[in-house]
Amino acid sequence: MSRDPVPIGRRVAYLRVRRRLSQQSFADRLGKSKSWVDKVERGVRSLERVSTIREIAAVLRVDAAALLGRDVQPAGVAERREGVAQIRAALSAYPMAFGRPTDREVMSPDRLAREVRHAWMIFQHARYPRLVELLPTVVTEVHRAHAQDPQAGRAAVVEAYRVTAALLVKLDEGSLAWLAADRAMSAAAGDRVLLACAAVQLGQVLRASARAGPVMLAAASQIAPGTPEEMSLRGSLLVQAGLIAARAGDDRVVGELLDEAAELAAQVGDGQDHYRTAFGPTAVELAWVAAAVDVGDGPQAVARHEKAIGRDGWRWLPVEHCAAHLVDAARAYLLTDDPANAARVLLRADSVAPAEIRHRPSAREVVAQVARDPTAPATITQLAINLGVL
């Protein structure tokens, strides 16, 4: 994706201030005049000689690539890519399906269920690098258990694929996320509750596809809104359908679906996490924010965001859910030409769930977009530089 880089002069000025150097002291260290430094920082004078750029970088104690605004690979990227490759390998392995012998005992359904619950806990705490490490083993054990007995522990199988799909969506691994969600749907076939659970992740994966909306509604129609658990599932599917409609720009359908979800949420209440949905009134309000952003209604998105974070239910949501919402809130503030508040909520997200900002490509792009604004605070520029997106 192409983007306009921050002018090198502005980057020099930021890094100079960060090093607590005045223009005069900076100029002295470079053997230049204060006027020369001032013109560089204001963009009046261009920096074209590589040797000069290297001298400036040395004085500022940064890499020349960072000074030039070239993408710098953040810490952990190589490890994450290797981890994703291992998840892909685990999803692509079918040794047990063809009767290949195993040299060790298959994990019991109870233990497999505990492992999957642990994986969900790590996801909801937004510890994505750790989950990348764990999932290849979890997926492999799921395959082994399912091949030995397709019925025993089927819920754990579906949940393992669900959490895998949820993580891969975060990491912008769309095709692999679709594979995991599709596996969850296949494993859930014949069980309306498990199928609805799997469909929630399928909706996340296929958010940009208008054809996914009817799938969400079909799955929701199989769940009668009786118990809080059933209402949470049905409501979560309506939310996914609403967000899909928002991507398609269909305001009327968005309103109908999220209003219906809100009615169910009012009966469930906040502070619940039935079937790993965190469904409740506050979650629906956050979905309204995301929908408003997608249809380009910045003022509505900002108003709903500021209302939502004042609710008691906000404090009861999983860390991952809150951090993801703060990224949506930053997009909302950008729509209203408010980079200062966009920066504020991004920094808050980075504080409560660093991996949401540092390991999620779409969040990193929002950080870069905010930091490119000439009026953006220095704190977000520093974060953008640390992430290698400026």
N, C-alpha and C positions, 0 to 999 in steps of 0.2 A: 504494500500500500504506500503510495507516495504521500509526502507531507512536507510542509515548508519548515526548514530548520530554524531554530533560534539564531539570530545573527551572531557571528563570532564575537563581535564587540561587546554585546550584552553578556555573553558567557564569560568573557574576560573580566568584565566589571563585577559580575557576581562572584567569580572565584577570587578576585582580588580582595573584595570586601570580606569574603569568608576567611581569607588568610590574614585579615586585619592589617592590610597594607593601605596606606594613603596613596593617592595618585603620584605624589612626589617620591615617596620611598620606593614605590614600584618602578617608577621611571629610573631612579638612581641605580637600582639593581640591574636594570636592562641596559644602562648606559644611554638612555633616551631622555628627551625633555618631557616635562609634565604636559605640555601642549600636545605632544605626539601621542601620549597615552590617552588624553582626553578625546582626541579626534578618533582614535581607534575604537574607544568604547562607545562613542556616539555614532559610529558607522561612517564618519566623514572620510576616514582614511582606511583603505582596505589592507588586509594582511595577505600577501601573495607569496612571499618568500618562505620556503619551508624552514630554512635555518632560523628565521625570526620566530616562527610559530613554535619551533622546538625550544628556543630560548625562553619564550613566555611560559610554555608548559613547565619547563624546569624550575622557573622562579615560583610558579604557582603550585608546584609539586603535584601535577596531574599528568596523565598520559596525553600525548598529543592528539590521539584519536578522540578522547573525550572533549578536548578543547575544540576540535573541528566539528563535533557533533555527530561523529560516526557512531553507529550502533555498537555498544560495548556489551559483550555477553555477560549477563549478571551471574553471580555465583549460583551454582546449582543447576544451571541450564543443561550442561552435558550430562549430569547425573539424572536429571529428569527425563531427558530424551532416551537415555539408556533404560530407565525404568519403564517408560511407555513402550519401548520396543519389547521389553520382557512381558508386559501385559498383553501386547499384540500376539506374542508367541504363545502365551498361555491360552488366549482366546482361540487361537488357530490350531491347538493341539487336540487330537482325538484318539490317542493311543488306546484308551480303555474301550472305546466304541467298537473296535475291531478285535476285541478279545485278547489283546496283548497282556501277558502276565505282569503282575506287579510284585516287587520284592519287599513290599512293606504293607502293613495293615491300613485299610481305608479308615479315615477319620470317622468317628461315630457321629450320628446326627446331632446329638446334644453338643458335642464339642464343636462341630461345624457351625451350629447356630451361635455359639458363644463367639467364635472367631468373626462371624459376619456382624454380630452386634458390636463387637470391638471396632470393626472397620467403619461402621456407620458413626460410631462415637468420634472416631478420629476425623471423619469427614465433617461432621457438624461442628467440630472445634477448629475447622479450617487448617488442619495440619496436613496439607496436600503432599509435600515431599515424603512424609512418613507413610502416607497411604499408598503412594506410588511404589514404595519399597515392599509393602505388605501384600498388595493385591495379586501379584503373580502367583504367590503360594496359595492364597485363598481361592483364586479361580481354578488352579490346578486341583486342589482338594475337592472343590465342587464338582469338577468333571469326573473325578475318580468315584466319588460317592454316588453321583447320578447314574454313572454307567453300571455300578454294581446293583443299585436298587433305585429305579426311577421315581418311586413313590416316597420312599423314606427321606425325610428332610427336604422335601420339594420346596417348602417355603424358604429355607436357607439358600437353596439354589437360586430362586428368583431374587431374593434380597441381595445376594452376592453380585448378580448381574446388574441389579438396580444401582447399587453403590458404585460399581465400576463405571456405569454409564454416567452417573452424576459427576464423578471425578473427571472423566474424559471430556465432558461438556465444559467444565471449568478450564481445562487445559487446551481448549479449542481443537480437540482431536475428533472432529465431526464424524468421519466415516467409521472410526473405531467405536465411538460412542453409540452410533446407530447399530453396529453389530452387537454390542453388549445389550442394548435395549431390546433388540429383536430376539436375542437369546432369552431374555427375561420373559418376553411375550410367549415364546414357544414353550418354555418350561411351565408357564402358568396356564396353558391351554386346558380348558375343562373346569377350571376353578374361577368363578366370577370375581372373588375377592382378590386372589393373587393376580388375575388378569388386570384388574383395575389398578393394583399397585404398580405393575409393570408399565401400564399405560401412562402413569404420571411421568415416569422418566422418558418414555417415548415422546411425550409432548414436549419435554424440555429439549430433546435432541432435534425434533422436527419443528421447532418454533417458527422457523421462517417459511414453512410449507403450509399454504392455506388448505391443502388436502388433508392435513392432519387433524383439522378441527372436527370433522365428522367422526373420526376415530375416537377422539376424546369424548364426544357426546354419546357415541354408541356404548363406550365402556361405562360412562356415568349412568346410562339408562338401565344397566344391569344391576345397579346398586340402589336398593330401596332405602330412602333416608329414614332409618329407624334408630339404631343405636348411635352414640357419638362417634364410634369408629366408622360406621357406614356413612354418616354425614360428612366426616372428614375426608373420606375417599371420594365421595360424590362431589363435594365442594372443591377439592383439589383438582379434579378433572375439569370442572367448570372453569376454574381459574386458568388452567392450561389452555382450554379452548378460547377463553377471553383474550389471553395474551397472544395467541395465534391470530385471532381476529384483529388485534391491535396492529400486528405486523402487516396485516393486509389493508389497514386503514379503514376498517369497518367500525366506525364509532357506535352505531346503533347496536350491533351485535355485542360489542364489548360491554356496553351498559347493561344489556339484558342478562348476559352471562354472569358478570361480576355482581350485579344486584341479587341474582338468585343465589350465588355463592355466599354473599353477605348474610342472607336470611338463614342459611344453614350454619354459618359461622357463629351467629348470635346464639344459636342453640348449643353449640359445642363449647363456646367460651375460649378465652385465651389460656395459655399455659399448658396446652395439650400437644402431644406429638404422636398421634395415632398413625401407625403405618409410616412413620418417618416423614410426615407431611408438614408438621408444625402448623396445621390448619387452625384458624381462629379469626376473630374480627380484625386483629392487627395484621395478620398475614394477608387478608383480603385487601386491607387498606394499602399495604405495600404493593400488591399487585396492581391496584389502581394507579399508583405512581409510575410503575414500569409501563403500563398501558398508555398513560398520558404522555410519557416521554416518546414512546414509539409513534404516536400519532402527531407529535410535534406540539403538544399543548403544555408549554413550559410553566405558565402561571398556575394551572391546575395541579401539575405535578409537584411544584414547590409547596403549594398550599397543603396538599395532602401529605407530603413528606413531613412538614413541620407539625402537622396535627398528629401524625402516626407516632413519631418518636416521643411524643408527650404522653402516650398511653402506657398504662402499667404493663400491658402485654408486650411492649417493645423489649422490656428487660427480660422477658421469659423466652424469647426466641433463641434458637441456636446461634452461636457466634457467626457461623457461615452465612446464615440467612441475613443477619444484620449487616455484615460487611458487604454482601452482594447488593443489598438495598442501598447502602451508602454510595456505591458506585453509580447506581441508577440516579440517586439524588444529585450527584455531581453533574451528570448529564442534564438533569432538569435545570440546575442553576446555570449551566452553559447556555441552555435555550433562552434564559432570561438575561443573558449578558451579565452574569454575576460570577466572574472567575474567583473572586475572593472567597465566597461561600463554597464554590465548587472545590477549591483547594482545601478549605477547612474540613469538609466531610471526607475527602480522600485521605487526608492526614489522620483523621479519626479512624477510618477503616484500616489504615496501615498500622495504627496503634493497637487495635483490638484483634486484628487478624492479618498479620503481615503477608501471609501466603496469598491472600485474596488479591492483593495489589502486586506482589512481586512475582507470582507464578501464573497469573491469569492474563493471557494476552490482551483481551478486550479491556481489562482494567488498566493495564499499562498504557494502552493507547489513549484512554481518557486522561491519565496523568500527563502524557505528552501534550495532548490538546490543551489542557489547562495551562501547563507551563509555557506554552508558546505565546500565550496572551501577554502583551507588553505590561499590563497592569497586574499580572499575577504576583503573589507574594513570593519572597525569596525562598521560603521553606518548601514550596512545591517545586521550585526550580532545582533545589538541592536534591529532593527526592527523585526527580526526573533524571538528573545527572547520575545519581547513584544507581538508578535502574538501567542506565544506558540508553534512554529513549530520547535524549537531547544531544 
